[in-house]
Amino acid sequence: MRQQRTIQSSLFDLFAGHEIGRELKAISRWLDEQPAIITLVAQDLRRHGAKQTGRQGLPAESVLRCAILKQHRQLSYEELAFHLEDSASFRAFARAPLSWTPKKSVLQGTISAIGAETWEAINRAVLESARCEKVERGDVIRLDSTVTDALMHEPSDSSLLWDAVRVIARRLKGAEKLAGDARIAWRDRRRAAKRRAFAIQYGRGRSRRVQRYRELIEITRAMLADLDAAAARLQMVLSPMAELWRAAFAEDRRLIERVISQTERRVLRGQAVPAQEKIVSLFESHADIIVKGGRDTQYGHKLNLVAGKSGLILDLVIETGNPADAERFLPMLERHIAFWGRAPRQAAADGGYASADNLAQAKARGVADMAFHKKLGLRIEDMVKSRWVYRKLRNFRAGIEAGVSCLKRAYGLARCTWRGLAHFRAYVWSSVVAYNLALFARLRPA
């Protein structure tokens, strides 16, 4: 059974007088004023299998506070477990039950259970507090986009095939354990696949590489045939673990077939495979191929962000695919109007969002001054009331670059370290919440 809040905190919970200690104390004070968000966290934890009987788990309040600590200080779970035991300020902030220091496995299992929707709701609560205390009014905004990388290596056709062989071998070993006395016959071809993958990577000459690709595809198909045979043997095994194995097998097989197909199309037939049809990782299959402004290719998800005059991140959308910025301008503006109840008085956006239609739609919704960083044929007089206002808004827009840089360097937004799309979304939102809470604690009136 899990409590929502720590019933009785220690009298010795003291925050250090250091800047970090004062910041944590201010964040803690705000969290104490928001009992509703603890209920949301408790609901997420219940959905992940918490029972009503047995030993009491870490309270929902402590789970949320530990999650904020992790993102705020960019700690691993092992480092977080150490600091919770070693630091008086961390223990005071986390509100962990007396004489109980959670292990890294407990922290990982509970923190990862908090969903992206809950983190987004917490961010809305921060913004509502900022509005009530006149820290942020939402009447002057700036928009930009960036990319957060997924937890994956640089993809290539050979590396994907080598990954496929390793995944199949892993599934076959799991099938052997589930089969019991029934023998699963398969041949381990991982060494042969690894040799071909390295020969492709370091070899010279297209004809040699194409031949190695043919051999690597044959090895992958042979391993896949062994996996199909193992799945047929396990059809009669009735157990929860066998059901989980069959579900994982079906998904892995679908992805591996796509890897083989795109390799044959690109390497053997010389066809161009559209980006939306490509798979770049067997482990992070949700990752998109993002090319921004002709620079380096990134693999993850594109983010559209809205920031206010205070520097707080007012909104964020994790996009699917690589939509043009101009296509996402109006949806972001509509989301802002829905939350704040009115259109911003002034707005500034990167040049990628600029278009005559976007300018007209923004004006129609009540935006008095709409400045795009690059004019792209638009007249300054049509965007804003004067050149002085345009220059001020253009300089104001540049400030969001500093916020994005801080999010990436200090709050982990450059690269997601959690696996899976659901956890990717939760990780991104938790980084934004930690950033906003720290900034709000500094800006909030004492």
C-alpha beads as a LAMMPS data file, in Angstrom:
LAMMPS data file: protein, C-alpha beads

446 atoms
445 bonds

1 atom types
1 bond types

-500.0 500.0 xlo xhi
-500.0 500.0 ylo yhi
-500.0 500.0 zlo zhi

Masses

1 110.0

Atoms # bond

1 1 1 0.000 0.000 0.000
2 1 1 1.297 3.450 -0.910
3 1 1 0.561 6.732 0.859
4 1 1 0.107 9.942 -1.102
5 1 1 2.021 12.169 1.302
6 1 1 4.549 11.690 4.084
7 1 1 2.349 11.759 7.210
8 1 1 4.959 13.203 9.531
9 1 1 8.123 14.879 8.324
10 1 1 11.251 15.015 10.436
11 1 1 11.940 17.983 12.705
12 1 1 15.540 17.807 11.507
13 1 1 14.720 18.432 7.815
14 1 1 16.891 21.483 7.253
15 1 1 17.975 23.018 3.964
16 1 1 21.512 24.283 3.531
17 1 1 22.075 28.020 3.303
18 1 1 23.826 27.502 -0.042
19 1 1 22.162 28.810 -3.214
20 1 1 21.099 25.277 -4.200
21 1 1 19.605 24.676 -0.750
22 1 1 17.633 27.928 -0.901
23 1 1 16.362 27.037 -4.372
24 1 1 15.257 23.572 -3.250
25 1 1 13.492 25.112 -0.252
26 1 1 11.563 27.500 -2.522
27 1 1 10.542 24.653 -4.842
28 1 1 9.511 22.571 -1.821
29 1 1 7.345 25.425 -0.572
30 1 1 5.514 25.571 -3.910
31 1 1 4.988 21.783 -3.958
32 1 1 3.424 21.969 -0.486
33 1 1 0.848 24.366 -1.938
34 1 1 -0.185 21.925 -4.702
35 1 1 -1.870 18.833 -3.181
36 1 1 -3.758 18.136 -6.439
37 1 1 -0.620 17.186 -8.354
38 1 1 0.286 14.592 -5.705
39 1 1 -3.057 12.900 -6.455
40 1 1 -2.144 12.718 -10.162
41 1 1 1.198 11.091 -9.342
42 1 1 -0.523 8.605 -7.017
43 1 1 -2.895 7.620 -9.830
44 1 1 0.048 6.938 -12.157
45 1 1 1.707 4.780 -9.506
46 1 1 -1.506 2.801 -8.945
47 1 1 -1.780 2.138 -12.671
48 1 1 1.651 0.506 -12.563
49 1 1 0.658 -2.356 -10.311
50 1 1 0.848 -1.001 -6.759
51 1 1 -1.116 -3.259 -4.418
52 1 1 -3.314 -2.220 -1.498
53 1 1 -1.663 -4.738 0.818
54 1 1 1.913 -5.545 1.778
55 1 1 4.812 -3.271 2.637
56 1 1 4.258 0.457 2.243
57 1 1 5.929 1.889 -0.824
58 1 1 7.594 5.256 -1.239
59 1 1 4.868 7.930 -0.856
60 1 1 3.684 9.556 -4.085
61 1 1 4.881 12.930 -2.790
62 1 1 8.410 11.569 -2.325
63 1 1 8.386 9.949 -5.762
64 1 1 7.555 13.280 -7.408
65 1 1 10.138 15.150 -5.371
66 1 1 12.830 12.568 -6.193
67 1 1 11.949 12.841 -9.887
68 1 1 12.333 16.626 -9.763
69 1 1 15.649 16.254 -7.941
70 1 1 16.916 13.845 -10.572
71 1 1 16.124 16.149 -13.477
72 1 1 17.051 19.350 -11.645
73 1 1 20.528 18.078 -10.749
74 1 1 20.880 15.697 -13.754
75 1 1 21.695 12.635 -11.644
76 1 1 21.650 8.968 -12.510
77 1 1 19.470 6.750 -10.326
78 1 1 22.564 5.471 -8.544
79 1 1 23.793 9.020 -7.893
80 1 1 20.334 10.047 -6.722
81 1 1 20.234 7.164 -4.234
82 1 1 23.642 8.224 -2.897
83 1 1 22.729 11.909 -2.508
84 1 1 19.455 11.028 -0.774
85 1 1 21.516 9.220 1.840
86 1 1 24.395 11.678 1.974
87 1 1 22.780 15.119 1.662
88 1 1 20.587 16.654 4.359
89 1 1 19.115 19.124 1.865
90 1 1 18.199 16.339 -0.565
91 1 1 16.545 14.316 2.205
92 1 1 14.628 17.348 3.394
93 1 1 13.411 18.059 -0.130
94 1 1 12.523 14.438 -0.955
95 1 1 10.460 13.931 2.234
96 1 1 11.472 10.276 2.336
97 1 1 10.134 8.301 5.338
98 1 1 12.395 8.314 8.366
99 1 1 15.387 5.937 8.331
100 1 1 14.543 4.780 4.803
101 1 1 16.831 5.418 1.852
102 1 1 15.336 4.062 -1.399
103 1 1 17.515 1.965 -3.676
104 1 1 18.178 2.899 -7.277
105 1 1 15.877 0.116 -8.539
106 1 1 12.986 1.508 -6.453
107 1 1 13.678 5.030 -7.703
108 1 1 13.786 3.860 -11.311
109 1 1 10.579 1.840 -11.030
110 1 1 8.576 4.628 -9.399
111 1 1 9.919 7.722 -11.167
112 1 1 9.468 6.149 -14.605
113 1 1 5.808 5.446 -13.736
114 1 1 4.939 9.168 -13.823
115 1 1 3.354 9.775 -17.222
116 1 1 3.832 12.651 -19.656
117 1 1 0.232 13.824 -19.073
118 1 1 0.948 14.208 -15.345
119 1 1 4.136 16.164 -16.009
120 1 1 2.240 18.429 -18.418
121 1 1 -0.439 19.009 -15.756
122 1 1 2.280 19.921 -13.240
123 1 1 3.692 22.413 -15.726
124 1 1 0.242 23.973 -16.130
125 1 1 0.054 24.312 -12.335
126 1 1 3.417 26.127 -12.338
127 1 1 2.163 28.491 -15.054
128 1 1 -1.086 29.107 -13.171
129 1 1 0.908 30.067 -10.082
130 1 1 3.101 32.327 -12.221
131 1 1 -0.011 34.009 -13.609
132 1 1 -1.593 34.481 -10.166
133 1 1 1.597 35.973 -8.738
134 1 1 2.120 38.155 -11.847
135 1 1 5.426 36.514 -12.724
136 1 1 4.118 35.644 -16.209
137 1 1 1.086 37.092 -18.002
138 1 1 1.377 35.314 -21.369
139 1 1 0.871 38.528 -23.342
140 1 1 4.319 38.515 -24.989
141 1 1 5.572 35.184 -26.334
142 1 1 8.338 33.739 -28.496
143 1 1 8.371 30.495 -30.484
144 1 1 11.168 28.199 -31.594
145 1 1 11.801 24.553 -32.381
146 1 1 14.578 22.154 -31.442
147 1 1 15.335 18.422 -31.458
148 1 1 15.825 15.970 -28.596
149 1 1 17.833 12.888 -29.562
150 1 1 16.609 9.396 -28.747
151 1 1 18.809 6.874 -26.924
152 1 1 20.333 5.214 -29.979
153 1 1 23.533 5.015 -32.005
154 1 1 24.077 6.446 -35.483
155 1 1 22.124 4.095 -37.756
156 1 1 23.353 2.316 -40.873
157 1 1 21.929 -0.628 -42.789
158 1 1 24.732 -2.934 -41.633
159 1 1 24.451 -1.909 -37.974
160 1 1 20.669 -2.417 -38.069
161 1 1 21.098 -5.921 -39.484
162 1 1 23.713 -6.696 -36.831
163 1 1 21.318 -5.418 -34.163
164 1 1 18.611 -7.638 -35.651
165 1 1 20.795 -10.733 -35.316
166 1 1 21.580 -9.875 -31.679
167 1 1 17.892 -9.329 -30.887
168 1 1 16.945 -12.653 -32.483
169 1 1 19.639 -14.489 -30.484
170 1 1 18.316 -12.899 -27.298
171 1 1 14.750 -14.003 -28.096
172 1 1 15.926 -17.537 -28.896
173 1 1 17.701 -17.830 -25.557
174 1 1 14.508 -16.716 -23.844
175 1 1 12.564 -19.336 -25.817
176 1 1 14.913 -22.046 -24.574
177 1 1 14.116 -21.196 -20.963
178 1 1 10.374 -21.186 -21.603
179 1 1 10.369 -24.420 -23.593
180 1 1 11.547 -26.524 -20.640
181 1 1 12.240 -30.072 -21.785
182 1 1 11.292 -29.316 -25.384
183 1 1 14.458 -28.583 -27.334
184 1 1 14.747 -25.381 -29.372
185 1 1 17.120 -25.980 -32.268
186 1 1 18.963 -22.928 -33.545
187 1 1 22.405 -21.952 -34.724
188 1 1 24.216 -18.958 -33.245
189 1 1 25.367 -16.849 -36.230
190 1 1 26.299 -13.724 -34.296
191 1 1 30.042 -13.965 -34.980
192 1 1 29.466 -14.372 -38.709
193 1 1 27.080 -11.417 -38.727
194 1 1 29.522 -9.258 -36.779
195 1 1 32.343 -10.029 -39.236
196 1 1 30.169 -9.022 -42.197
197 1 1 29.013 -5.834 -40.463
198 1 1 32.610 -4.788 -39.735
199 1 1 33.699 -5.701 -43.275
200 1 1 30.970 -3.427 -44.653
201 1 1 31.923 -0.598 -42.313
202 1 1 35.661 -0.667 -43.037
203 1 1 35.755 -2.272 -46.490
204 1 1 36.433 -0.493 -49.761
205 1 1 34.735 -0.929 -53.081
206 1 1 31.006 -1.019 -53.721
207 1 1 31.009 -4.540 -55.197
208 1 1 32.616 -5.987 -52.049
209 1 1 30.223 -4.153 -49.755
210 1 1 27.190 -5.291 -51.755
211 1 1 28.367 -8.907 -51.520
212 1 1 28.843 -8.608 -47.756
213 1 1 25.361 -7.096 -47.513
214 1 1 23.916 -10.101 -49.360
215 1 1 25.648 -12.442 -46.926
216 1 1 24.503 -10.418 -43.901
217 1 1 20.893 -10.440 -45.148
218 1 1 21.075 -14.231 -45.647
219 1 1 22.387 -14.665 -42.091
220 1 1 19.600 -12.469 -40.723
221 1 1 16.934 -14.407 -42.639
222 1 1 18.376 -17.716 -41.407
223 1 1 18.220 -16.495 -37.808
224 1 1 14.687 -15.256 -38.410
225 1 1 13.701 -18.725 -39.656
226 1 1 15.061 -20.231 -36.425
227 1 1 13.012 -17.697 -34.462
228 1 1 9.838 -18.629 -36.392
229 1 1 10.463 -22.287 -35.595
230 1 1 10.931 -21.477 -31.916
231 1 1 7.670 -19.485 -31.915
232 1 1 5.874 -22.493 -33.386
233 1 1 7.264 -24.744 -30.636
234 1 1 6.087 -22.305 -27.964
235 1 1 2.498 -22.112 -29.254
236 1 1 1.421 -24.818 -26.818
237 1 1 3.164 -23.266 -23.811
238 1 1 0.478 -21.534 -21.736
239 1 1 1.989 -19.108 -19.247
240 1 1 2.120 -15.340 -18.750
241 1 1 5.828 -15.295 -19.619
242 1 1 5.157 -17.165 -22.857
243 1 1 2.457 -14.638 -23.756
244 1 1 4.902 -11.785 -23.176
245 1 1 7.503 -13.587 -25.303
246 1 1 5.048 -14.022 -28.167
247 1 1 4.064 -10.347 -28.049
248 1 1 7.716 -9.253 -28.107
249 1 1 8.448 -11.756 -30.905
250 1 1 5.651 -10.347 -33.090
251 1 1 6.894 -6.774 -32.695
252 1 1 10.564 -7.707 -33.222
253 1 1 9.717 -9.733 -36.312
254 1 1 7.776 -6.828 -37.844
255 1 1 10.666 -4.424 -37.292
256 1 1 13.329 -6.847 -38.536
257 1 1 11.369 -7.484 -41.751
258 1 1 11.281 -3.719 -42.304
259 1 1 15.062 -3.514 -41.762
260 1 1 15.696 -6.281 -44.286
261 1 1 13.289 -4.732 -46.792
262 1 1 14.794 -1.233 -46.614
263 1 1 18.325 -2.653 -46.901
264 1 1 17.407 -4.616 -50.023
265 1 1 15.750 -1.565 -51.543
266 1 1 18.614 0.832 -50.788
267 1 1 21.705 -1.352 -51.228
268 1 1 20.739 -4.108 -53.641
269 1 1 18.263 -2.244 -55.883
270 1 1 19.596 1.280 -55.503
271 1 1 16.204 2.744 -54.589
272 1 1 15.667 5.814 -52.405
273 1 1 13.596 5.015 -49.312
274 1 1 11.469 7.956 -48.051
275 1 1 12.350 9.104 -44.542
276 1 1 8.859 8.350 -43.196
277 1 1 9.232 4.706 -44.297
278 1 1 12.660 4.182 -42.751
279 1 1 13.335 2.547 -39.421
280 1 1 16.474 3.863 -37.731
281 1 1 16.569 1.733 -34.571
282 1 1 15.166 -1.603 -33.427
283 1 1 15.275 -0.428 -29.823
284 1 1 13.865 3.101 -30.347
285 1 1 11.648 2.460 -33.352
286 1 1 9.636 5.623 -32.644
287 1 1 12.621 7.883 -33.479
288 1 1 12.183 10.242 -36.426
289 1 1 14.808 11.445 -38.882
290 1 1 15.192 15.195 -38.354
291 1 1 17.221 17.478 -40.638
292 1 1 17.105 21.134 -39.556
293 1 1 18.343 23.785 -41.949
294 1 1 20.658 21.457 -43.869
295 1 1 22.751 20.746 -40.775
296 1 1 23.614 17.355 -39.279
297 1 1 20.916 14.707 -39.242
298 1 1 19.455 13.922 -35.822
299 1 1 17.392 10.963 -34.679
300 1 1 14.721 11.623 -32.103
301 1 1 11.758 13.992 -32.063
302 1 1 11.214 17.598 -33.021
303 1 1 9.916 19.911 -30.287
304 1 1 8.014 23.149 -30.733
305 1 1 8.295 25.459 -27.728
306 1 1 6.634 28.672 -26.573
307 1 1 8.378 30.840 -23.977
308 1 1 7.136 33.936 -22.171
309 1 1 8.674 37.205 -21.115
310 1 1 9.718 35.639 -17.796
311 1 1 11.679 32.913 -19.571
312 1 1 9.265 30.169 -18.443
313 1 1 8.388 27.512 -21.027
314 1 1 4.682 28.140 -21.560
315 1 1 3.998 25.234 -23.898
316 1 1 5.712 22.350 -25.656
317 1 1 4.600 19.892 -28.317
318 1 1 6.522 16.713 -29.184
319 1 1 5.932 16.327 -32.917
320 1 1 5.535 13.192 -34.998
321 1 1 7.772 13.231 -38.048
322 1 1 9.491 16.385 -39.234
323 1 1 6.733 18.920 -40.004
324 1 1 7.727 22.342 -41.292
325 1 1 7.739 25.090 -38.677
326 1 1 5.289 27.103 -40.747
327 1 1 2.734 24.280 -40.464
328 1 1 2.960 24.254 -36.671
329 1 1 2.678 27.992 -36.014
330 1 1 -1.126 28.232 -35.874
331 1 1 -1.618 25.055 -33.758
332 1 1 0.880 26.411 -31.205
333 1 1 -0.883 29.786 -31.181
334 1 1 -4.285 28.094 -30.713
335 1 1 -2.950 26.085 -27.760
336 1 1 -1.651 29.265 -26.154
337 1 1 -5.011 31.017 -26.592
338 1 1 -6.855 27.982 -25.156
339 1 1 -4.768 28.015 -21.962
340 1 1 -4.448 31.763 -21.353
341 1 1 -7.934 32.664 -22.583
342 1 1 -6.711 35.322 -24.985
343 1 1 -4.260 35.896 -27.807
344 1 1 -0.862 37.372 -26.918
345 1 1 -0.488 41.087 -27.511
346 1 1 2.936 40.574 -29.113
347 1 1 4.648 37.478 -30.500
348 1 1 8.014 36.731 -32.076
349 1 1 8.970 33.599 -33.970
350 1 1 11.884 32.112 -35.861
351 1 1 12.005 32.697 -39.606
352 1 1 10.883 29.139 -40.314
353 1 1 7.399 30.004 -39.024
354 1 1 7.014 32.950 -41.404
355 1 1 4.355 33.021 -44.101
356 1 1 1.772 35.518 -45.313
357 1 1 -1.051 33.224 -44.193
358 1 1 0.408 32.767 -40.698
359 1 1 0.745 36.548 -40.346
360 1 1 -2.843 37.100 -41.454
361 1 1 -4.185 34.383 -39.137
362 1 1 -2.232 35.740 -36.162
363 1 1 -3.607 39.238 -36.782
364 1 1 -7.135 37.851 -37.147
365 1 1 -6.806 36.187 -33.721
366 1 1 -5.850 39.445 -32.041
367 1 1 -2.029 39.509 -32.097
368 1 1 -1.201 43.212 -32.444
369 1 1 2.519 42.798 -33.266
370 1 1 3.731 39.613 -34.960
371 1 1 7.462 39.649 -35.750
372 1 1 9.182 36.880 -37.696
373 1 1 12.967 36.719 -37.419
374 1 1 13.278 36.515 -41.227
375 1 1 10.887 38.625 -43.222
376 1 1 10.674 36.278 -46.256
377 1 1 8.925 38.865 -48.384
378 1 1 6.718 40.241 -45.600
379 1 1 6.732 43.964 -44.933
380 1 1 7.684 45.182 -41.473
381 1 1 4.741 47.596 -41.546
382 1 1 2.363 44.635 -42.005
383 1 1 3.878 42.725 -39.097
384 1 1 4.316 45.399 -36.430
385 1 1 3.472 49.047 -35.803
386 1 1 7.033 50.343 -36.275
387 1 1 10.581 49.306 -37.110
388 1 1 11.579 49.989 -33.506
389 1 1 8.991 47.422 -32.279
390 1 1 10.182 44.917 -34.885
391 1 1 13.785 45.293 -33.733
392 1 1 12.779 44.900 -30.091
393 1 1 10.703 41.769 -30.794
394 1 1 13.401 40.257 -32.975
395 1 1 15.943 40.707 -30.177
396 1 1 13.404 39.383 -27.676
397 1 1 12.939 36.216 -29.757
398 1 1 16.666 35.506 -29.570
399 1 1 16.281 35.053 -25.808
400 1 1 14.543 31.711 -26.276
401 1 1 17.810 30.339 -27.676
402 1 1 19.363 30.825 -24.240
403 1 1 16.452 28.977 -22.616
404 1 1 16.726 26.060 -25.042
405 1 1 20.495 25.937 -24.507
406 1 1 20.006 25.838 -20.712
407 1 1 17.394 23.085 -21.063
408 1 1 19.787 21.013 -23.126
409 1 1 22.957 21.585 -21.127
410 1 1 21.619 21.676 -17.558
411 1 1 18.328 19.754 -17.701
412 1 1 19.094 16.897 -20.104
413 1 1 16.898 17.935 -23.021
414 1 1 19.670 17.340 -25.565
415 1 1 19.311 13.560 -25.354
416 1 1 16.630 11.423 -23.739
417 1 1 18.117 8.667 -21.563
418 1 1 14.859 6.712 -21.137
419 1 1 13.651 4.026 -23.552
420 1 1 10.353 3.928 -25.432
421 1 1 8.067 6.650 -26.794
422 1 1 5.966 6.990 -23.624
423 1 1 9.095 7.422 -21.506
424 1 1 10.560 9.794 -24.103
425 1 1 7.550 12.085 -23.689
426 1 1 7.689 11.836 -19.897
427 1 1 11.435 12.601 -19.889
428 1 1 11.024 15.718 -22.042
429 1 1 8.181 17.081 -19.925
430 1 1 10.011 16.315 -16.665
431 1 1 13.005 18.330 -17.933
432 1 1 10.721 21.274 -18.724
433 1 1 9.011 21.057 -15.304
434 1 1 12.365 20.981 -13.473
435 1 1 13.562 23.997 -15.491
436 1 1 10.356 25.965 -14.916
437 1 1 10.270 25.183 -11.190
438 1 1 13.855 26.353 -10.713
439 1 1 13.204 29.547 -12.687
440 1 1 9.891 30.230 -10.935
441 1 1 11.554 29.743 -7.527
442 1 1 14.036 32.501 -8.448
443 1 1 11.422 34.876 -9.873
444 1 1 8.712 34.298 -7.272
445 1 1 8.244 37.111 -4.748
446 1 1 9.665 36.140 -1.341

Bonds

1 1 1 2
2 1 2 3
3 1 3 4
4 1 4 5
5 1 5 6
6 1 6 7
7 1 7 8
8 1 8 9
9 1 9 10
10 1 10 11
11 1 11 12
12 1 12 13
13 1 13 14
14 1 14 15
15 1 15 16
16 1 16 17
17 1 17 18
18 1 18 19
19 1 19 20
20 1 20 21
21 1 21 22
22 1 22 23
23 1 23 24
24 1 24 25
25 1 25 26
26 1 26 27
27 1 27 28
28 1 28 29
29 1 29 30
30 1 30 31
31 1 31 32
32 1 32 33
33 1 33 34
34 1 34 35
35 1 35 36
36 1 36 37
37 1 37 38
38 1 38 39
39 1 39 40
40 1 40 41
41 1 41 42
42 1 42 43
43 1 43 44
44 1 44 45
45 1 45 46
46 1 46 47
47 1 47 48
48 1 48 49
49 1 49 50
50 1 50 51
51 1 51 52
52 1 52 53
53 1 53 54
54 1 54 55
55 1 55 56
56 1 56 57
57 1 57 58
58 1 58 59
59 1 59 60
60 1 60 61
61 1 61 62
62 1 62 63
63 1 63 64
64 1 64 65
65 1 65 66
66 1 66 67
67 1 67 68
68 1 68 69
69 1 69 70
70 1 70 71
71 1 71 72
72 1 72 73
73 1 73 74
74 1 74 75
75 1 75 76
76 1 76 77
77 1 77 78
78 1 78 79
79 1 79 80
80 1 80 81
81 1 81 82
82 1 82 83
83 1 83 84
84 1 84 85
85 1 85 86
86 1 86 87
87 1 87 88
88 1 88 89
89 1 89 90
90 1 90 91
91 1 91 92
92 1 92 93
93 1 93 94
94 1 94 95
95 1 95 96
96 1 96 97
97 1 97 98
98 1 98 99
99 1 99 100
100 1 100 101
101 1 101 102
102 1 102 103
103 1 103 104
104 1 104 105
105 1 105 106
106 1 106 107
107 1 107 108
108 1 108 109
109 1 109 110
110 1 110 111
111 1 111 112
112 1 112 113
113 1 113 114
114 1 114 115
115 1 115 116
116 1 116 117
117 1 117 118
118 1 118 119
119 1 119 120
120 1 120 121
121 1 121 122
122 1 122 123
123 1 123 124
124 1 124 125
125 1 125 126
126 1 126 127
127 1 127 128
128 1 128 129
129 1 129 130
130 1 130 131
131 1 131 132
132 1 132 133
133 1 133 134
134 1 134 135
135 1 135 136
136 1 136 137
137 1 137 138
138 1 138 139
139 1 139 140
140 1 140 141
141 1 141 142
142 1 142 143
143 1 143 144
144 1 144 145
145 1 145 146
146 1 146 147
147 1 147 148
148 1 148 149
149 1 149 150
150 1 150 151
151 1 151 152
152 1 152 153
153 1 153 154
154 1 154 155
155 1 155 156
156 1 156 157
157 1 157 158
158 1 158 159
159 1 159 160
160 1 160 161
161 1 161 162
162 1 162 163
163 1 163 164
164 1 164 165
165 1 165 166
166 1 166 167
167 1 167 168
168 1 168 169
169 1 169 170
170 1 170 171
171 1 171 172
172 1 172 173
173 1 173 174
174 1 174 175
175 1 175 176
176 1 176 177
177 1 177 178
178 1 178 179
179 1 179 180
180 1 180 181
181 1 181 182
182 1 182 183
183 1 183 184
184 1 184 185
185 1 185 186
186 1 186 187
187 1 187 188
188 1 188 189
189 1 189 190
190 1 190 191
191 1 191 192
192 1 192 193
193 1 193 194
194 1 194 195
195 1 195 196
196 1 196 197
197 1 197 198
198 1 198 199
199 1 199 200
200 1 200 201
201 1 201 202
202 1 202 203
203 1 203 204
204 1 204 205
205 1 205 206
206 1 206 207
207 1 207 208
208 1 208 209
209 1 209 210
210 1 210 211
211 1 211 212
212 1 212 213
213 1 213 214
214 1 214 215
215 1 215 216
216 1 216 217
217 1 217 218
218 1 218 219
219 1 219 220
220 1 220 221
221 1 221 222
222 1 222 223
223 1 223 224
224 1 224 225
225 1 225 226
226 1 226 227
227 1 227 228
228 1 228 229
229 1 229 230
230 1 230 231
231 1 231 232
232 1 232 233
233 1 233 234
234 1 234 235
235 1 235 236
236 1 236 237
237 1 237 238
238 1 238 239
239 1 239 240
240 1 240 241
241 1 241 242
242 1 242 243
243 1 243 244
244 1 244 245
245 1 245 246
246 1 246 247
247 1 247 248
248 1 248 249
249 1 249 250
250 1 250 251
251 1 251 252
252 1 252 253
253 1 253 254
254 1 254 255
255 1 255 256
256 1 256 257
257 1 257 258
258 1 258 259
259 1 259 260
260 1 260 261
261 1 261 262
262 1 262 263
263 1 263 264
264 1 264 265
265 1 265 266
266 1 266 267
267 1 267 268
268 1 268 269
269 1 269 270
270 1 270 271
271 1 271 272
272 1 272 273
273 1 273 274
274 1 274 275
275 1 275 276
276 1 276 277
277 1 277 278
278 1 278 279
279 1 279 280
280 1 280 281
281 1 281 282
282 1 282 283
283 1 283 284
284 1 284 285
285 1 285 286
286 1 286 287
287 1 287 288
288 1 288 289
289 1 289 290
290 1 290 291
291 1 291 292
292 1 292 293
293 1 293 294
294 1 294 295
295 1 295 296
296 1 296 297
297 1 297 298
298 1 298 299
299 1 299 300
300 1 300 301
301 1 301 302
302 1 302 303
303 1 303 304
304 1 304 305
305 1 305 306
306 1 306 307
307 1 307 308
308 1 308 309
309 1 309 310
310 1 310 311
311 1 311 312
312 1 312 313
313 1 313 314
314 1 314 315
315 1 315 316
316 1 316 317
317 1 317 318
318 1 318 319
319 1 319 320
320 1 320 321
321 1 321 322
322 1 322 323
323 1 323 324
324 1 324 325
325 1 325 326
326 1 326 327
327 1 327 328
328 1 328 329
329 1 329 330
330 1 330 331
331 1 331 332
332 1 332 333
333 1 333 334
334 1 334 335
335 1 335 336
336 1 336 337
337 1 337 338
338 1 338 339
339 1 339 340
340 1 340 341
341 1 341 342
342 1 342 343
343 1 343 344
344 1 344 345
345 1 345 346
346 1 346 347
347 1 347 348
348 1 348 349
349 1 349 350
350 1 350 351
351 1 351 352
352 1 352 353
353 1 353 354
354 1 354 355
355 1 355 356
356 1 356 357
357 1 357 358
358 1 358 359
359 1 359 360
360 1 360 361
361 1 361 362
362 1 362 363
363 1 363 364
364 1 364 365
365 1 365 366
366 1 366 367
367 1 367 368
368 1 368 369
369 1 369 370
370 1 370 371
371 1 371 372
372 1 372 373
373 1 373 374
374 1 374 375
375 1 375 376
376 1 376 377
377 1 377 378
378 1 378 379
379 1 379 380
380 1 380 381
381 1 381 382
382 1 382 383
383 1 383 384
384 1 384 385
385 1 385 386
386 1 386 387
387 1 387 388
388 1 388 389
389 1 389 390
390 1 390 391
391 1 391 392
392 1 392 393
393 1 393 394
394 1 394 395
395 1 395 396
396 1 396 397
397 1 397 398
398 1 398 399
399 1 399 400
400 1 400 401
401 1 401 402
402 1 402 403
403 1 403 404
404 1 404 405
405 1 405 406
406 1 406 407
407 1 407 408
408 1 408 409
409 1 409 410
410 1 410 411
411 1 411 412
412 1 412 413
413 1 413 414
414 1 414 415
415 1 415 416
416 1 416 417
417 1 417 418
418 1 418 419
419 1 419 420
420 1 420 421
421 1 421 422
422 1 422 423
423 1 423 424
424 1 424 425
425 1 425 426
426 1 426 427
427 1 427 428
428 1 428 429
429 1 429 430
430 1 430 431
431 1 431 432
432 1 432 433
433 1 433 434
434 1 434 435
435 1 435 436
436 1 436 437
437 1 437 438
438 1 438 439
439 1 439 440
440 1 440 441
441 1 441 442
442 1 442 443
443 1 443 444
444 1 444 445
445 1 445 446
